[in-house]
Amino acid sequence: MADRPSRSRTTEDEAVKLIDAQGYKKTKIRLHGRSVYHNPKQPENMQYITYDKDGHNGGVWKAGNKKWAEGG
């Protein structure tokens, strides 16, 4: 396999700046030790997001509905 250039992962602080610009606001909810952000204008399955700690799927955020965000 050919070597692929590595990309630096977006830090949580950098990612928070990006989501603030998209209308997400920090909630009092914590999921797996991370803050949860909410934007009621997004589709239901993307209204709540949290920083993806390990990024094993290549993403920066995990998203879900309110039940998911509350750990259900």
Backbone as JSON Lines, residues from 0, in Angstrom:
{"i":0,"aa":"M","n":[0.83,-1.18,0.0],"ca":[0.0,0.0,0.0],"c":[0.87,1.24,0.0]}
{"i":1,"aa":"A","n":[0.47,2.22,-0.74],"ca":[1.21,3.48,-0.79],"c":[0.97,4.27,0.48]}
{"i":2,"aa":"D","n":[2.01,4.98,0.89],"ca":[1.85,5.84,2.07],"c":[0.98,7.03,1.72]}
{"i":3,"aa":"R","n":[0.03,7.3,2.59],"ca":[-0.82,8.46,2.4],"c":[-0.32,9.58,3.3]}
{"i":4,"aa":"P","n":[-0.38,10.81,2.81],"ca":[0.03,11.92,3.69],"c":[-0.94,12.03,4.85]}
{"i":5,"aa":"S","n":[-0.39,12.27,6.03],"ca":[-1.27,12.39,7.19],"c":[-1.86,13.79,7.27]}
{"i":6,"aa":"R","n":[-3.1,13.85,7.7],"ca":[-3.76,15.13,7.91],"c":[-3.81,15.38,9.4]}
{"i":7,"aa":"S","n":[-3.6,16.61,9.78],"ca":[-3.73,16.9,11.21],"c":[-5.21,16.93,11.56]}
{"i":8,"aa":"R","n":[-5.52,16.41,12.7],"ca":[-6.91,16.34,13.15],"c":[-7.32,17.7,13.72]}
{"i":9,"aa":"T","n":[-8.54,18.1,13.43],"ca":[-9.08,19.34,13.96],"c":[-9.21,19.2,15.47]}
{"i":10,"aa":"T","n":[-8.68,20.17,16.21],"ca":[-8.8,20.12,17.66],"c":[-10.22,20.47,18.08]}
{"i":11,"aa":"E","n":[-10.56,20.15,19.31],"ca":[-11.9,20.46,19.8],"c":[-12.14,21.97,19.8]}
{"i":12,"aa":"D","n":[-11.14,22.76,20.19],"ca":[-11.29,24.22,20.2],"c":[-11.55,24.77,18.8]}
{"i":13,"aa":"E","n":[-10.82,24.25,17.81],"ca":[-11.03,24.68,16.42],"c":[-12.42,24.29,15.94]}
{"i":14,"aa":"A","n":[-12.84,23.08,16.28],"ca":[-14.14,22.59,15.85],"c":[-15.28,23.4,16.48]}
{"i":15,"aa":"V","n":[-15.12,23.8,17.73],"ca":[-16.16,24.58,18.41],"c":[-16.34,25.93,17.72]}
{"i":16,"aa":"K","n":[-15.27,26.54,17.28],"ca":[-15.37,27.81,16.55],"c":[-16.19,27.63,15.27]}
{"i":17,"aa":"L","n":[-15.98,26.52,14.6],"ca":[-16.71,26.25,13.36],"c":[-18.2,26.03,13.61]}
{"i":18,"aa":"I","n":[-18.54,25.31,14.66],"ca":[-19.97,25.06,14.9],"c":[-20.68,26.27,15.46]}
{"i":19,"aa":"D","n":[-19.96,27.12,16.19],"ca":[-20.57,28.38,16.66],"c":[-21.07,29.17,15.45]}
{"i":20,"aa":"A","n":[-20.28,29.18,14.4],"ca":[-20.65,29.91,13.19],"c":[-21.86,29.29,12.49]}
{"i":21,"aa":"Q","n":[-22.14,28.02,12.78],"ca":[-23.27,27.32,12.18],"c":[-24.52,27.35,13.06]}
{"i":22,"aa":"G","n":[-24.45,28.08,14.17],"ca":[-25.64,28.25,15.0],"c":[-25.8,27.28,16.15]}
{"i":23,"aa":"Y","n":[-24.83,26.41,16.39],"ca":[-24.92,25.49,17.52],"c":[-24.52,26.22,18.8]}
{"i":24,"aa":"K","n":[-25.25,25.93,19.88],"ca":[-24.98,26.53,21.18],"c":[-24.72,25.42,22.2]}
{"i":25,"aa":"K","n":[-23.79,25.66,23.1],"ca":[-23.43,24.69,24.13],"c":[-24.61,24.49,25.08]}
{"i":26,"aa":"T","n":[-24.87,23.22,25.43],"ca":[-25.93,22.89,26.38],"c":[-25.3,22.48,27.72]}
{"i":27,"aa":"K","n":[-26.15,22.15,28.67],"ca":[-25.66,21.64,29.96],"c":[-25.44,20.13,29.91]}
{"i":28,"aa":"I","n":[-25.79,19.51,28.79],"ca":[-25.66,18.06,28.63],"c":[-24.2,17.7,28.36]}
{"i":29,"aa":"R","n":[-23.76,16.59,28.96],"ca":[-22.43,16.05,28.68],"c":[-22.61,14.59,28.26]}
{"i":30,"aa":"L","n":[-21.86,14.18,27.26],"ca":[-21.94,12.82,26.75],"c":[-20.53,12.28,26.64]}
{"i":31,"aa":"H","n":[-20.24,11.2,27.35],"ca":[-18.9,10.61,27.38],"c":[-17.84,11.66,27.75]}
{"i":32,"aa":"G","n":[-18.2,12.54,28.68],"ca":[-17.25,13.54,29.15],"c":[-17.08,14.75,28.25]}
{"i":33,"aa":"R","n":[-17.86,14.83,27.19],"ca":[-17.75,15.94,26.24],"c":[-19.0,16.79,26.26]}
{"i":34,"aa":"S","n":[-18.84,18.07,25.99],"ca":[-19.97,18.98,25.9],"c":[-20.83,18.64,24.69]}
{"i":35,"aa":"V","n":[-22.12,18.88,24.82],"ca":[-23.07,18.66,23.73],"c":[-23.59,20.02,23.28]}
{"i":36,"aa":"Y","n":[-23.71,20.2,21.98],"ca":[-24.17,21.46,21.38],"c":[-25.49,21.21,20.66]}
{"i":37,"aa":"H","n":[-26.34,22.25,20.6],"ca":[-27.68,22.09,20.04],"c":[-27.98,23.21,19.05]}
{"i":38,"aa":"N","n":[-28.65,22.83,17.96],"ca":[-29.14,23.79,16.98],"c":[-30.52,23.3,16.52]}
{"i":39,"aa":"P","n":[-31.6,23.95,16.99],"ca":[-32.95,23.48,16.66],"c":[-33.31,23.64,15.19]}
{"i":40,"aa":"K","n":[-32.53,24.38,14.43],"ca":[-32.82,24.59,13.01],"c":[-32.32,23.44,12.13]}
{"i":41,"aa":"Q","n":[-31.56,22.53,12.69],"ca":[-31.02,21.4,11.94],"c":[-32.05,20.27,11.9]}
{"i":42,"aa":"P","n":[-31.91,19.31,10.97],"ca":[-32.8,18.14,10.97],"c":[-32.7,17.43,12.33]}
{"i":43,"aa":"E","n":[-33.77,16.76,12.73],"ca":[-33.84,16.17,14.08],"c":[-32.63,15.3,14.42]}
{"i":44,"aa":"N","n":[-32.15,14.51,13.46],"ca":[-31.03,13.61,13.76],"c":[-29.67,14.32,13.78]}
{"i":45,"aa":"M","n":[-29.66,15.64,13.6],"ca":[-28.41,16.4,13.65],"c":[-28.51,17.62,14.57]}
{"i":46,"aa":"Q","n":[-29.57,17.68,15.38],"ca":[-29.76,18.84,16.25],"c":[-28.76,18.87,17.4]}
{"i":47,"aa":"Y","n":[-28.3,17.72,17.83],"ca":[-27.35,17.62,18.94],"c":[-26.05,17.03,18.42]}
{"i":48,"aa":"I","n":[-24.95,17.68,18.74],"ca":[-23.65,17.16,18.31],"c":[-22.65,17.25,19.46]}
{"i":49,"aa":"T","n":[-21.66,16.39,19.39],"ca":[-20.56,16.4,20.35],"c":[-19.28,16.06,19.61]}
{"i":50,"aa":"Y","n":[-18.18,16.55,20.12],"ca":[-16.88,16.31,19.51],"c":[-16.58,14.81,19.53]}
{"i":51,"aa":"D","n":[-16.14,14.27,18.41],"ca":[-15.8,12.86,18.29],"c":[-14.39,12.66,18.84]}
{"i":52,"aa":"K","n":[-14.32,12.17,20.06],"ca":[-13.05,12.05,20.78],"c":[-11.98,11.28,20.01]}
{"i":53,"aa":"D","n":[-12.36,10.15,19.43],"ca":[-11.34,9.33,18.76],"c":[-11.31,9.5,17.25]}
{"i":54,"aa":"G","n":[-12.37,9.96,16.66],"ca":[-12.39,10.21,15.22],"c":[-12.09,8.98,14.38]}
{"i":55,"aa":"H","n":[-12.44,7.79,14.88],"ca":[-12.08,6.57,14.16],"c":[-12.76,6.44,12.81]}
{"i":56,"aa":"N","n":[-13.82,7.18,12.58],"ca":[-14.47,7.16,11.27],"c":[-14.07,8.35,10.41]}
{"i":57,"aa":"G","n":[-13.09,9.1,10.87],"ca":[-12.59,10.22,10.09],"c":[-13.33,11.52,10.31]}
{"i":58,"aa":"G","n":[-14.35,11.52,11.13],"ca":[-15.12,12.73,11.36],"c":[-14.65,13.51,12.58]}
{"i":59,"aa":"V","n":[-15.21,14.68,12.74],"ca":[-14.89,15.53,13.87],"c":[-16.04,15.52,14.87]}
{"i":60,"aa":"W","n":[-17.26,15.34,14.38],"ca":[-18.45,15.4,15.23],"c":[-19.25,14.12,15.16]}
{"i":61,"aa":"K","n":[-19.94,13.83,16.26],"ca":[-20.97,12.79,16.28],"c":[-22.28,13.54,16.46]}
{"i":62,"aa":"A","n":[-23.31,13.11,15.77],"ca":[-24.59,13.82,15.82],"c":[-25.73,12.86,16.14]}
{"i":63,"aa":"G","n":[-26.8,13.42,16.71],"ca":[-27.96,12.62,17.01],"c":[-29.13,13.48,17.47]}
{"i":64,"aa":"N","n":[-30.18,12.8,17.91],"ca":[-31.36,13.51,18.4],"c":[-31.23,13.72,19.92]}
{"i":65,"aa":"K","n":[-32.26,14.28,20.54],"ca":[-32.2,14.59,21.97],"c":[-32.02,13.33,22.82]}
{"i":66,"aa":"K","n":[-32.73,12.26,22.46],"ca":[-32.6,11.01,23.22],"c":[-31.16,10.51,23.19]}
{"i":67,"aa":"W","n":[-30.52,10.56,22.05],"ca":[-29.12,10.16,21.92],"c":[-28.23,11.04,22.79]}
{"i":68,"aa":"A","n":[-28.45,12.36,22.74],"ca":[-27.62,13.3,23.49],"c":[-27.73,13.09,24.99]}
{"i":69,"aa":"E","n":[-28.9,12.66,25.43],"ca":[-29.1,12.43,26.86],"c":[-28.68,11.03,27.28]}
{"i":70,"aa":"G","n":[-28.03,10.32,26.37],"ca":[-27.48,9.01,26.69],"c":[-28.45,7.86,26.55]}
{"i":71,"aa":"G","n":[-29.58,8.11,25.89],"ca":[-30.61,7.08,25.74],"c":[-30.45,6.36,24.49]}
